[in-house]
Amino acid sequence: MLLEVCVEDAEGLAAAIAGGADRIELCSALAVGGLTPSAGLMACAARHPVPAYAMIRPRAGSFQYTADEIEVMKADIDAAGQAGLAGVVLGASLRDGRLDADTLETLAEHASGLGRTLHRAFDLVPEMTEAIELAVSLDFDRILTSGRAATAWQGVDDLERAIDIAAGRVSIMPGSGVNVKTIGSLIPRLKITEIHASCSVAAEEADGRALALGFAVSGARRTDAATVRALKARLV
């Protein structure tokens, strides 16, 4: 069972690798679900032997993108490839929640030669079969999903259905709320080969001035090597 850990900074990257992560999802701003990481963080991740996929998401909010935003995303895909990363994490939606096939095709083609994960834009879709067939047709490697629920353990019924629909043509990778306490609700019920988690712990900002001036937020979290190691041990 492969463990993918999402991280947002160099310290988190080091902790995930030390804890035994098999793959990294490289982001910024995990508090809003992850945005595109900096070029510097991409370069840092590329120096490590653990494969890393860069989140390609130019802003917080919906997954409906303008033509200018799509150009930004294409440039960020180029940056990931030039840094030497293993892949990218993509997603785009229409107003009704269905996947935006045209935008995804454009981005997937631009990412040719890189591994591709379809991110949790999938969790907005009104009907899973259409979305999974699109992911298969665009040659995505996997779909990161919580089963259209707030957490993967709450969406386990939909995850099971998604796995049946995918029938091995694309990997279904559960994520959101996955930890040592909840993993038992997913495994061994789900026939999966990989899982996604933050493996984070609370990390309040020690500098009160940074909080007072808005340079940090309360409720912050950080990737924890021991937490990665403990979850990895449950997957063996």
Biotite code that builds the C-alpha atoms (Angstrom):
import biotite.structure as struc

atoms = struc.array([
    struc.Atom([0.000, 0.000, 0.000], chain_id="A", res_id=1, res_name="MET", atom_name="CA", element="C"),
    struc.Atom([1.501, 3.293, -1.126], chain_id="A", res_id=2, res_name="LEU", atom_name="CA", element="C"),
    struc.Atom([1.215, 6.355, 1.121], chain_id="A", res_id=3, res_name="LEU", atom_name="CA", element="C"),
    struc.Atom([1.090, 9.805, -0.474], chain_id="A", res_id=4, res_name="GLU", atom_name="CA", element="C"),
    struc.Atom([1.597, 12.716, 1.922], chain_id="A", res_id=5, res_name="VAL", atom_name="CA", element="C"),
    struc.Atom([0.645, 16.300, 1.089], chain_id="A", res_id=6, res_name="CYS", atom_name="CA", element="C"),
    struc.Atom([3.103, 18.969, 2.264], chain_id="A", res_id=7, res_name="VAL", atom_name="CA", element="C"),
    struc.Atom([3.354, 22.732, 1.892], chain_id="A", res_id=8, res_name="GLU", atom_name="CA", element="C"),
    struc.Atom([6.914, 23.632, 2.854], chain_id="A", res_id=9, res_name="ASP", atom_name="CA", element="C"),
    struc.Atom([10.477, 22.327, 3.006], chain_id="A", res_id=10, res_name="ALA", atom_name="CA", element="C"),
    struc.Atom([10.126, 21.279, 6.654], chain_id="A", res_id=11, res_name="GLU", atom_name="CA", element="C"),
    struc.Atom([7.011, 19.256, 5.837], chain_id="A", res_id=12, res_name="GLY", atom_name="CA", element="C"),
    struc.Atom([8.751, 17.691, 2.843], chain_id="A", res_id=13, res_name="LEU", atom_name="CA", element="C"),
    struc.Atom([11.647, 16.553, 5.032], chain_id="A", res_id=14, res_name="ALA", atom_name="CA", element="C"),
    struc.Atom([9.271, 15.191, 7.682], chain_id="A", res_id=15, res_name="ALA", atom_name="CA", element="C"),
    struc.Atom([7.217, 13.237, 5.133], chain_id="A", res_id=16, res_name="ALA", atom_name="CA", element="C"),
    struc.Atom([10.326, 11.645, 3.667], chain_id="A", res_id=17, res_name="ILE", atom_name="CA", element="C"),
    struc.Atom([11.775, 10.860, 7.107], chain_id="A", res_id=18, res_name="ALA", atom_name="CA", element="C"),
    struc.Atom([8.500, 9.183, 8.079], chain_id="A", res_id=19, res_name="GLY", atom_name="CA", element="C"),
    struc.Atom([8.531, 6.901, 5.038], chain_id="A", res_id=20, res_name="GLY", atom_name="CA", element="C"),
    struc.Atom([6.148, 8.559, 2.567], chain_id="A", res_id=21, res_name="ALA", atom_name="CA", element="C"),
    struc.Atom([6.142, 6.821, -0.809], chain_id="A", res_id=22, res_name="ASP", atom_name="CA", element="C"),
    struc.Atom([5.073, 9.888, -2.768], chain_id="A", res_id=23, res_name="ARG", atom_name="CA", element="C"),
    struc.Atom([4.667, 13.596, -2.075], chain_id="A", res_id=24, res_name="ILE", atom_name="CA", element="C"),
    struc.Atom([1.863, 15.905, -3.132], chain_id="A", res_id=25, res_name="GLU", atom_name="CA", element="C"),
    struc.Atom([3.588, 19.281, -3.157], chain_id="A", res_id=26, res_name="LEU", atom_name="CA", element="C"),
    struc.Atom([1.383, 22.286, -2.386], chain_id="A", res_id=27, res_name="CYS", atom_name="CA", element="C"),
    struc.Atom([1.148, 25.679, -0.804], chain_id="A", res_id=28, res_name="SER", atom_name="CA", element="C"),
    struc.Atom([-1.796, 26.783, 1.373], chain_id="A", res_id=29, res_name="ALA", atom_name="CA", element="C"),
    struc.Atom([-3.057, 23.390, 2.521], chain_id="A", res_id=30, res_name="LEU", atom_name="CA", element="C"),
    struc.Atom([-5.603, 25.180, 4.714], chain_id="A", res_id=31, res_name="ALA", atom_name="CA", element="C"),
    struc.Atom([-7.632, 25.850, 1.548], chain_id="A", res_id=32, res_name="VAL", atom_name="CA", element="C"),
    struc.Atom([-7.041, 22.439, 0.018], chain_id="A", res_id=33, res_name="GLY", atom_name="CA", element="C"),
    struc.Atom([-3.681, 23.179, -1.570], chain_id="A", res_id=34, res_name="GLY", atom_name="CA", element="C"),
    struc.Atom([-2.467, 25.664, -4.177], chain_id="A", res_id=35, res_name="LEU", atom_name="CA", element="C"),
    struc.Atom([0.458, 25.590, -6.591], chain_id="A", res_id=36, res_name="THR", atom_name="CA", element="C"),
    struc.Atom([3.809, 25.429, -4.764], chain_id="A", res_id=37, res_name="PRO", atom_name="CA", element="C"),
    struc.Atom([6.630, 27.846, -5.496], chain_id="A", res_id=38, res_name="SER", atom_name="CA", element="C"),
    struc.Atom([9.300, 27.061, -8.081], chain_id="A", res_id=39, res_name="ALA", atom_name="CA", element="C"),
    struc.Atom([11.817, 26.952, -5.244], chain_id="A", res_id=40, res_name="GLY", atom_name="CA", element="C"),
    struc.Atom([9.865, 24.306, -3.344], chain_id="A", res_id=41, res_name="LEU", atom_name="CA", element="C"),
    struc.Atom([9.495, 22.284, -6.551], chain_id="A", res_id=42, res_name="MET", atom_name="CA", element="C"),
    struc.Atom([13.268, 22.397, -7.026], chain_id="A", res_id=43, res_name="ALA", atom_name="CA", element="C"),
    struc.Atom([13.799, 21.360, -3.389], chain_id="A", res_id=44, res_name="CYS", atom_name="CA", element="C"),
    struc.Atom([11.473, 18.361, -3.780], chain_id="A", res_id=45, res_name="ALA", atom_name="CA", element="C"),
    struc.Atom([13.140, 17.287, -7.014], chain_id="A", res_id=46, res_name="ALA", atom_name="CA", element="C"),
    struc.Atom([16.442, 16.841, -5.183], chain_id="A", res_id=47, res_name="ARG", atom_name="CA", element="C"),
    struc.Atom([14.961, 14.016, -3.090], chain_id="A", res_id=48, res_name="HIS", atom_name="CA", element="C"),
    struc.Atom([14.526, 10.407, -4.286], chain_id="A", res_id=49, res_name="PRO", atom_name="CA", element="C"),
    struc.Atom([10.827, 10.254, -3.300], chain_id="A", res_id=50, res_name="VAL", atom_name="CA", element="C"),
    struc.Atom([8.636, 11.166, -6.301], chain_id="A", res_id=51, res_name="PRO", atom_name="CA", element="C"),
    struc.Atom([6.694, 14.416, -5.958], chain_id="A", res_id=52, res_name="ALA", atom_name="CA", element="C"),
    struc.Atom([3.602, 15.681, -7.770], chain_id="A", res_id=53, res_name="TYR", atom_name="CA", element="C"),
    struc.Atom([2.918, 19.431, -7.825], chain_id="A", res_id=54, res_name="ALA", atom_name="CA", element="C"),
    struc.Atom([-0.578, 20.742, -7.218], chain_id="A", res_id=55, res_name="MET", atom_name="CA", element="C"),
    struc.Atom([-1.607, 22.928, -10.160], chain_id="A", res_id=56, res_name="ILE", atom_name="CA", element="C"),
    struc.Atom([-4.240, 25.255, -8.717], chain_id="A", res_id=57, res_name="ARG", atom_name="CA", element="C"),
    struc.Atom([-3.709, 28.994, -9.153], chain_id="A", res_id=58, res_name="PRO", atom_name="CA", element="C"),
    struc.Atom([-6.087, 30.253, -6.456], chain_id="A", res_id=59, res_name="ARG", atom_name="CA", element="C"),
    struc.Atom([-8.466, 29.232, -3.699], chain_id="A", res_id=60, res_name="ALA", atom_name="CA", element="C"),
    struc.Atom([-12.158, 28.769, -4.364], chain_id="A", res_id=61, res_name="GLY", atom_name="CA", element="C"),
    struc.Atom([-13.977, 27.035, -7.184], chain_id="A", res_id=62, res_name="SER", atom_name="CA", element="C"),
    struc.Atom([-12.359, 24.978, -9.927], chain_id="A", res_id=63, res_name="PHE", atom_name="CA", element="C"),
    struc.Atom([-13.871, 27.054, -12.742], chain_id="A", res_id=64, res_name="GLN", atom_name="CA", element="C"),
    struc.Atom([-11.047, 28.773, -14.570], chain_id="A", res_id=65, res_name="TYR", atom_name="CA", element="C"),
    struc.Atom([-10.735, 31.667, -16.993], chain_id="A", res_id=66, res_name="THR", atom_name="CA", element="C"),
    struc.Atom([-8.569, 31.584, -20.100], chain_id="A", res_id=67, res_name="ALA", atom_name="CA", element="C"),
    struc.Atom([-5.899, 33.624, -18.280], chain_id="A", res_id=68, res_name="ASP", atom_name="CA", element="C"),
    struc.Atom([-5.906, 31.224, -15.332], chain_id="A", res_id=69, res_name="GLU", atom_name="CA", element="C"),
    struc.Atom([-5.506, 28.265, -17.676], chain_id="A", res_id=70, res_name="ILE", atom_name="CA", element="C"),
    struc.Atom([-2.422, 29.931, -19.153], chain_id="A", res_id=71, res_name="GLU", atom_name="CA", element="C"),
    struc.Atom([-1.057, 30.352, -15.620], chain_id="A", res_id=72, res_name="VAL", atom_name="CA", element="C"),
    struc.Atom([-1.694, 26.665, -14.952], chain_id="A", res_id=73, res_name="MET", atom_name="CA", element="C"),
    struc.Atom([0.093, 25.649, -18.147], chain_id="A", res_id=74, res_name="LYS", atom_name="CA", element="C"),
    struc.Atom([3.115, 27.719, -17.104], chain_id="A", res_id=75, res_name="ALA", atom_name="CA", element="C"),
    struc.Atom([3.054, 26.059, -13.678], chain_id="A", res_id=76, res_name="ASP", atom_name="CA", element="C"),
    struc.Atom([2.949, 22.623, -15.334], chain_id="A", res_id=77, res_name="ILE", atom_name="CA", element="C"),
    struc.Atom([6.028, 23.667, -17.314], chain_id="A", res_id=78, res_name="ASP", atom_name="CA", element="C"),
    struc.Atom([7.734, 24.703, -14.067], chain_id="A", res_id=79, res_name="ALA", atom_name="CA", element="C"),
    struc.Atom([7.020, 21.313, -12.515], chain_id="A", res_id=80, res_name="ALA", atom_name="CA", element="C"),
    struc.Atom([8.428, 19.512, -15.520], chain_id="A", res_id=81, res_name="GLY", atom_name="CA", element="C"),
    struc.Atom([11.500, 21.741, -15.693], chain_id="A", res_id=82, res_name="GLN", atom_name="CA", element="C"),
    struc.Atom([12.144, 21.176, -11.986], chain_id="A", res_id=83, res_name="ALA", atom_name="CA", element="C"),
    struc.Atom([12.200, 17.430, -12.611], chain_id="A", res_id=84, res_name="GLY", atom_name="CA", element="C"),
    struc.Atom([9.096, 16.480, -10.638], chain_id="A", res_id=85, res_name="LEU", atom_name="CA", element="C"),
    struc.Atom([7.354, 13.183, -11.317], chain_id="A", res_id=86, res_name="ALA", atom_name="CA", element="C"),
    struc.Atom([3.930, 14.625, -12.037], chain_id="A", res_id=87, res_name="GLY", atom_name="CA", element="C"),
    struc.Atom([1.171, 17.152, -11.495], chain_id="A", res_id=88, res_name="VAL", atom_name="CA", element="C"),
    struc.Atom([-2.231, 17.241, -9.796], chain_id="A", res_id=89, res_name="VAL", atom_name="CA", element="C"),
    struc.Atom([-5.026, 18.756, -11.901], chain_id="A", res_id=90, res_name="LEU", atom_name="CA", element="C"),
    struc.Atom([-8.735, 19.473, -11.780], chain_id="A", res_id=91, res_name="GLY", atom_name="CA", element="C"),
    struc.Atom([-11.338, 21.744, -13.380], chain_id="A", res_id=92, res_name="ALA", atom_name="CA", element="C"),
    struc.Atom([-15.107, 21.989, -13.034], chain_id="A", res_id=93, res_name="SER", atom_name="CA", element="C"),
    struc.Atom([-18.149, 23.383, -14.794], chain_id="A", res_id=94, res_name="LEU", atom_name="CA", element="C"),
    struc.Atom([-20.750, 25.420, -12.907], chain_id="A", res_id=95, res_name="ARG", atom_name="CA", element="C"),
    struc.Atom([-22.936, 22.360, -12.346], chain_id="A", res_id=96, res_name="ASP", atom_name="CA", element="C"),
    struc.Atom([-20.058, 20.433, -10.748], chain_id="A", res_id=97, res_name="GLY", atom_name="CA", element="C"),
    struc.Atom([-19.322, 18.194, -13.710], chain_id="A", res_id=98, res_name="ARG", atom_name="CA", element="C"),
    struc.Atom([-15.690, 18.016, -14.759], chain_id="A", res_id=99, res_name="LEU", atom_name="CA", element="C"),
    struc.Atom([-14.654, 20.557, -17.390], chain_id="A", res_id=100, res_name="ASP", atom_name="CA", element="C"),
    struc.Atom([-13.598, 18.146, -20.128], chain_id="A", res_id=101, res_name="ALA", atom_name="CA", element="C"),
    struc.Atom([-12.174, 20.813, -22.457], chain_id="A", res_id=102, res_name="ASP", atom_name="CA", element="C"),
    struc.Atom([-9.986, 22.413, -19.802], chain_id="A", res_id=103, res_name="THR", atom_name="CA", element="C"),
    struc.Atom([-8.834, 19.065, -18.459], chain_id="A", res_id=104, res_name="LEU", atom_name="CA", element="C"),
    struc.Atom([-7.948, 17.876, -21.948], chain_id="A", res_id=105, res_name="GLU", atom_name="CA", element="C"),
    struc.Atom([-5.920, 21.052, -22.530], chain_id="A", res_id=106, res_name="THR", atom_name="CA", element="C"),
    struc.Atom([-4.060, 20.696, -19.243], chain_id="A", res_id=107, res_name="LEU", atom_name="CA", element="C"),
    struc.Atom([-3.527, 16.940, -19.570], chain_id="A", res_id=108, res_name="ALA", atom_name="CA", element="C"),
    struc.Atom([-2.076, 17.362, -23.049], chain_id="A", res_id=109, res_name="GLU", atom_name="CA", element="C"),
    struc.Atom([0.192, 20.132, -21.782], chain_id="A", res_id=110, res_name="HIS", atom_name="CA", element="C"),
    struc.Atom([1.374, 17.773, -19.035], chain_id="A", res_id=111, res_name="ALA", atom_name="CA", element="C"),
    struc.Atom([2.298, 15.025, -21.501], chain_id="A", res_id=112, res_name="SER", atom_name="CA", element="C"),
    struc.Atom([5.234, 13.040, -20.159], chain_id="A", res_id=113, res_name="GLY", atom_name="CA", element="C"),
    struc.Atom([4.349, 13.778, -16.518], chain_id="A", res_id=114, res_name="LEU", atom_name="CA", element="C"),
    struc.Atom([2.305, 11.635, -14.174], chain_id="A", res_id=115, res_name="GLY", atom_name="CA", element="C"),
    struc.Atom([-1.201, 13.016, -13.662], chain_id="A", res_id=116, res_name="ARG", atom_name="CA", element="C"),
    struc.Atom([-3.574, 12.907, -10.685], chain_id="A", res_id=117, res_name="THR", atom_name="CA", element="C"),
    struc.Atom([-7.143, 14.197, -10.943], chain_id="A", res_id=118, res_name="LEU", atom_name="CA", element="C"),
    struc.Atom([-7.759, 16.060, -7.696], chain_id="A", res_id=119, res_name="HIS", atom_name="CA", element="C"),
    struc.Atom([-10.845, 16.516, -5.523], chain_id="A", res_id=120, res_name="ARG", atom_name="CA", element="C"),
    struc.Atom([-12.721, 18.575, -8.102], chain_id="A", res_id=121, res_name="ALA", atom_name="CA", element="C"),
    struc.Atom([-14.025, 15.040, -8.626], chain_id="A", res_id=122, res_name="PHE", atom_name="CA", element="C"),
    struc.Atom([-15.867, 15.310, -5.300], chain_id="A", res_id=123, res_name="ASP", atom_name="CA", element="C"),
    struc.Atom([-18.186, 17.955, -6.762], chain_id="A", res_id=124, res_name="LEU", atom_name="CA", element="C"),
    struc.Atom([-19.464, 15.801, -9.616], chain_id="A", res_id=125, res_name="VAL", atom_name="CA", element="C"),
    struc.Atom([-23.175, 14.918, -9.629], chain_id="A", res_id=126, res_name="PRO", atom_name="CA", element="C"),
    struc.Atom([-22.525, 11.568, -11.330], chain_id="A", res_id=127, res_name="GLU", atom_name="CA", element="C"),
    struc.Atom([-19.366, 9.516, -10.910], chain_id="A", res_id=128, res_name="MET", atom_name="CA", element="C"),
    struc.Atom([-19.429, 7.304, -13.984], chain_id="A", res_id=129, res_name="THR", atom_name="CA", element="C"),
    struc.Atom([-19.119, 10.178, -16.450], chain_id="A", res_id=130, res_name="GLU", atom_name="CA", element="C"),
    struc.Atom([-16.252, 11.682, -14.444], chain_id="A", res_id=131, res_name="ALA", atom_name="CA", element="C"),
    struc.Atom([-14.356, 8.409, -14.141], chain_id="A", res_id=132, res_name="ILE", atom_name="CA", element="C"),
    struc.Atom([-14.728, 7.681, -17.850], chain_id="A", res_id=133, res_name="GLU", atom_name="CA", element="C"),
    struc.Atom([-13.332, 11.132, -18.627], chain_id="A", res_id=134, res_name="LEU", atom_name="CA", element="C"),
    struc.Atom([-10.340, 10.516, -16.343], chain_id="A", res_id=135, res_name="ALA", atom_name="CA", element="C"),
    struc.Atom([-9.712, 7.203, -18.093], chain_id="A", res_id=136, res_name="VAL", atom_name="CA", element="C"),
    struc.Atom([-9.985, 8.762, -21.560], chain_id="A", res_id=137, res_name="SER", atom_name="CA", element="C"),
    struc.Atom([-7.477, 11.489, -20.617], chain_id="A", res_id=138, res_name="LEU", atom_name="CA", element="C"),
    struc.Atom([-5.049, 8.902, -19.249], chain_id="A", res_id=139, res_name="ASP", atom_name="CA", element="C"),
    struc.Atom([-4.960, 10.111, -15.647], chain_id="A", res_id=140, res_name="PHE", atom_name="CA", element="C"),
    struc.Atom([-3.053, 7.769, -13.346], chain_id="A", res_id=141, res_name="ASP", atom_name="CA", element="C"),
    struc.Atom([-5.368, 8.214, -10.383], chain_id="A", res_id=142, res_name="ARG", atom_name="CA", element="C"),
    struc.Atom([-8.290, 10.096, -8.897], chain_id="A", res_id=143, res_name="ILE", atom_name="CA", element="C"),
    struc.Atom([-7.855, 11.626, -5.454], chain_id="A", res_id=144, res_name="LEU", atom_name="CA", element="C"),
    struc.Atom([-11.280, 11.577, -3.829], chain_id="A", res_id=145, res_name="THR", atom_name="CA", element="C"),
    struc.Atom([-13.098, 11.550, -0.502], chain_id="A", res_id=146, res_name="SER", atom_name="CA", element="C"),
    struc.Atom([-16.097, 9.824, -2.073], chain_id="A", res_id=147, res_name="GLY", atom_name="CA", element="C"),
    struc.Atom([-17.910, 13.147, -2.523], chain_id="A", res_id=148, res_name="ARG", atom_name="CA", element="C"),
    struc.Atom([-18.056, 13.626, 1.249], chain_id="A", res_id=149, res_name="ALA", atom_name="CA", element="C"),
    struc.Atom([-16.151, 15.810, 3.706], chain_id="A", res_id=150, res_name="ALA", atom_name="CA", element="C"),
    struc.Atom([-13.903, 12.879, 4.633], chain_id="A", res_id=151, res_name="THR", atom_name="CA", element="C"),
    struc.Atom([-13.018, 9.599, 3.000], chain_id="A", res_id=152, res_name="ALA", atom_name="CA", element="C"),
    struc.Atom([-14.432, 7.544, 5.846], chain_id="A", res_id=153, res_name="TRP", atom_name="CA", element="C"),
    struc.Atom([-17.757, 9.352, 5.468], chain_id="A", res_id=154, res_name="GLN", atom_name="CA", element="C"),
    struc.Atom([-17.689, 8.741, 1.716], chain_id="A", res_id=155, res_name="GLY", atom_name="CA", element="C"),
    struc.Atom([-16.656, 5.090, 1.865], chain_id="A", res_id=156, res_name="VAL", atom_name="CA", element="C"),
    struc.Atom([-19.780, 3.862, 0.056], chain_id="A", res_id=157, res_name="ASP", atom_name="CA", element="C"),
    struc.Atom([-19.103, 6.151, -2.908], chain_id="A", res_id=158, res_name="ASP", atom_name="CA", element="C"),
    struc.Atom([-15.425, 5.200, -2.833], chain_id="A", res_id=159, res_name="LEU", atom_name="CA", element="C"),
    struc.Atom([-16.393, 1.553, -3.121], chain_id="A", res_id=160, res_name="GLU", atom_name="CA", element="C"),
    struc.Atom([-18.685, 2.378, -6.060], chain_id="A", res_id=161, res_name="ARG", atom_name="CA", element="C"),
    struc.Atom([-15.954, 4.431, -7.735], chain_id="A", res_id=162, res_name="ALA", atom_name="CA", element="C"),
    struc.Atom([-13.521, 1.538, -7.460], chain_id="A", res_id=163, res_name="ILE", atom_name="CA", element="C"),
    struc.Atom([-16.064, -0.770, -9.098], chain_id="A", res_id=164, res_name="ASP", atom_name="CA", element="C"),
    struc.Atom([-16.703, 1.702, -11.931], chain_id="A", res_id=165, res_name="ILE", atom_name="CA", element="C"),
    struc.Atom([-12.990, 2.292, -12.501], chain_id="A", res_id=166, res_name="ALA", atom_name="CA", element="C"),
    struc.Atom([-12.376, -1.474, -12.709], chain_id="A", res_id=167, res_name="ALA", atom_name="CA", element="C"),
    struc.Atom([-8.619, -1.032, -12.503], chain_id="A", res_id=168, res_name="GLY", atom_name="CA", element="C"),
    struc.Atom([-8.421, 1.400, -15.431], chain_id="A", res_id=169, res_name="ARG", atom_name="CA", element="C"),
    struc.Atom([-7.560, 4.323, -13.144], chain_id="A", res_id=170, res_name="VAL", atom_name="CA", element="C"),
    struc.Atom([-6.538, 4.149, -9.494], chain_id="A", res_id=171, res_name="SER", atom_name="CA", element="C"),
    struc.Atom([-8.984, 5.470, -6.908], chain_id="A", res_id=172, res_name="ILE", atom_name="CA", element="C"),
    struc.Atom([-6.937, 7.043, -4.102], chain_id="A", res_id=173, res_name="MET", atom_name="CA", element="C"),
    struc.Atom([-8.916, 7.927, -0.937], chain_id="A", res_id=174, res_name="PRO", atom_name="CA", element="C"),
    struc.Atom([-7.974, 11.170, 0.794], chain_id="A", res_id=175, res_name="GLY", atom_name="CA", element="C"),
    struc.Atom([-9.302, 13.670, 3.371], chain_id="A", res_id=176, res_name="SER", atom_name="CA", element="C"),
    struc.Atom([-9.562, 12.813, 7.038], chain_id="A", res_id=177, res_name="GLY", atom_name="CA", element="C"),
    struc.Atom([-7.355, 9.749, 6.613], chain_id="A", res_id=178, res_name="VAL", atom_name="CA", element="C"),
    struc.Atom([-5.346, 8.996, 9.742], chain_id="A", res_id=179, res_name="ASN", atom_name="CA", element="C"),
    struc.Atom([-4.432, 6.168, 12.093], chain_id="A", res_id=180, res_name="VAL", atom_name="CA", element="C"),
    struc.Atom([-7.859, 6.341, 13.773], chain_id="A", res_id=181, res_name="LYS", atom_name="CA", element="C"),
    struc.Atom([-9.933, 6.301, 10.557], chain_id="A", res_id=182, res_name="THR", atom_name="CA", element="C"),
    struc.Atom([-7.884, 4.019, 8.308], chain_id="A", res_id=183, res_name="ILE", atom_name="CA", element="C"),
    struc.Atom([-9.695, 0.960, 9.670], chain_id="A", res_id=184, res_name="GLY", atom_name="CA", element="C"),
    struc.Atom([-12.947, 2.143, 8.058], chain_id="A", res_id=185, res_name="SER", atom_name="CA", element="C"),
    struc.Atom([-11.268, 2.078, 4.627], chain_id="A", res_id=186, res_name="LEU", atom_name="CA", element="C"),
    struc.Atom([-8.959, -0.918, 4.764], chain_id="A", res_id=187, res_name="ILE", atom_name="CA", element="C"),
    struc.Atom([-9.485, -3.789, 4.107], chain_id="A", res_id=188, res_name="PRO", atom_name="CA", element="C"),
    struc.Atom([-12.961, -2.896, 2.791], chain_id="A", res_id=189, res_name="ARG", atom_name="CA", element="C"),
    struc.Atom([-11.673, -0.925, -0.194], chain_id="A", res_id=190, res_name="LEU", atom_name="CA", element="C"),
    struc.Atom([-9.632, -2.598, -2.918], chain_id="A", res_id=191, res_name="LYS", atom_name="CA", element="C"),
    struc.Atom([-7.009, 0.118, -3.206], chain_id="A", res_id=192, res_name="ILE", atom_name="CA", element="C"),
    struc.Atom([-3.263, 0.289, -3.718], chain_id="A", res_id=193, res_name="THR", atom_name="CA", element="C"),
    struc.Atom([-2.595, 3.846, -2.521], chain_id="A", res_id=194, res_name="GLU", atom_name="CA", element="C"),
    struc.Atom([-3.925, 6.357, -0.014], chain_id="A", res_id=195, res_name="ILE", atom_name="CA", element="C"),
    struc.Atom([-3.480, 10.100, 0.623], chain_id="A", res_id=196, res_name="HIS", atom_name="CA", element="C"),
    struc.Atom([-3.069, 11.893, 3.959], chain_id="A", res_id=197, res_name="ALA", atom_name="CA", element="C"),
    struc.Atom([-1.627, 15.047, 5.492], chain_id="A", res_id=198, res_name="SER", atom_name="CA", element="C"),
    struc.Atom([-0.166, 13.278, 8.543], chain_id="A", res_id=199, res_name="CYS", atom_name="CA", element="C"),
    struc.Atom([-0.172, 16.634, 10.320], chain_id="A", res_id=200, res_name="SER", atom_name="CA", element="C"),
    struc.Atom([-0.308, 17.796, 13.912], chain_id="A", res_id=201, res_name="VAL", atom_name="CA", element="C"),
    struc.Atom([-1.260, 21.124, 15.490], chain_id="A", res_id=202, res_name="ALA", atom_name="CA", element="C"),
    struc.Atom([1.503, 23.715, 15.304], chain_id="A", res_id=203, res_name="ALA", atom_name="CA", element="C"),
    struc.Atom([0.514, 27.038, 16.780], chain_id="A", res_id=204, res_name="GLU", atom_name="CA", element="C"),
    struc.Atom([2.631, 30.039, 15.848], chain_id="A", res_id=205, res_name="GLU", atom_name="CA", element="C"),
    struc.Atom([4.962, 30.855, 18.759], chain_id="A", res_id=206, res_name="ALA", atom_name="CA", element="C"),
    struc.Atom([5.486, 34.464, 17.748], chain_id="A", res_id=207, res_name="ASP", atom_name="CA", element="C"),
    struc.Atom([2.475, 36.432, 18.961], chain_id="A", res_id=208, res_name="GLY", atom_name="CA", element="C"),
    struc.Atom([3.502, 39.414, 16.825], chain_id="A", res_id=209, res_name="ARG", atom_name="CA", element="C"),
    struc.Atom([3.194, 37.340, 13.646], chain_id="A", res_id=210, res_name="ALA", atom_name="CA", element="C"),
    struc.Atom([-0.351, 36.417, 14.642], chain_id="A", res_id=211, res_name="LEU", atom_name="CA", element="C"),
    struc.Atom([-1.266, 39.957, 15.671], chain_id="A", res_id=212, res_name="ALA", atom_name="CA", element="C"),
    struc.Atom([-0.057, 41.431, 12.386], chain_id="A", res_id=213, res_name="LEU", atom_name="CA", element="C"),
    struc.Atom([-1.732, 38.775, 10.240], chain_id="A", res_id=214, res_name="GLY", atom_name="CA", element="C"),
    struc.Atom([1.487, 37.064, 9.104], chain_id="A", res_id=215, res_name="PHE", atom_name="CA", element="C"),
    struc.Atom([0.255, 33.758, 10.563], chain_id="A", res_id=216, res_name="ALA", atom_name="CA", element="C"),
    struc.Atom([-3.104, 32.203, 11.412], chain_id="A", res_id=217, res_name="VAL", atom_name="CA", element="C"),
    struc.Atom([-4.264, 30.277, 14.433], chain_id="A", res_id=218, res_name="SER", atom_name="CA", element="C"),
    struc.Atom([-5.017, 26.597, 14.016], chain_id="A", res_id=219, res_name="GLY", atom_name="CA", element="C"),
    struc.Atom([-1.949, 25.965, 11.851], chain_id="A", res_id=220, res_name="ALA", atom_name="CA", element="C"),
    struc.Atom([-0.715, 22.413, 11.319], chain_id="A", res_id=221, res_name="ARG", atom_name="CA", element="C"),
    struc.Atom([2.570, 20.834, 10.234], chain_id="A", res_id=222, res_name="ARG", atom_name="CA", element="C"),
    struc.Atom([3.572, 17.510, 8.715], chain_id="A", res_id=223, res_name="THR", atom_name="CA", element="C"),
    struc.Atom([4.860, 15.160, 11.404], chain_id="A", res_id=224, res_name="ASP", atom_name="CA", element="C"),
    struc.Atom([7.343, 12.370, 10.692], chain_id="A", res_id=225, res_name="ALA", atom_name="CA", element="C"),
    struc.Atom([6.110, 10.176, 13.558], chain_id="A", res_id=226, res_name="ALA", atom_name="CA", element="C"),
    struc.Atom([2.532, 10.482, 12.289], chain_id="A", res_id=227, res_name="THR", atom_name="CA", element="C"),
    struc.Atom([3.632, 9.511, 8.783], chain_id="A", res_id=228, res_name="VAL", atom_name="CA", element="C"),
    struc.Atom([5.491, 6.531, 10.208], chain_id="A", res_id=229, res_name="ARG", atom_name="CA", element="C"),
    struc.Atom([2.510, 5.405, 12.296], chain_id="A", res_id=230, res_name="ALA", atom_name="CA", element="C"),
    struc.Atom([0.089, 5.547, 9.355], chain_id="A", res_id=231, res_name="LEU", atom_name="CA", element="C"),
    struc.Atom([2.574, 3.807, 7.079], chain_id="A", res_id=232, res_name="LYS", atom_name="CA", element="C"),
    struc.Atom([2.842, 0.986, 9.623], chain_id="A", res_id=233, res_name="ALA", atom_name="CA", element="C"),
    struc.Atom([-0.940, 0.445, 9.408], chain_id="A", res_id=234, res_name="ARG", atom_name="CA", element="C"),
    struc.Atom([-0.732, 0.009, 5.626], chain_id="A", res_id=235, res_name="LEU", atom_name="CA", element="C"),
    struc.Atom([1.750, -2.866, 5.603], chain_id="A", res_id=236, res_name="VAL", atom_name="CA", element="C"),
])
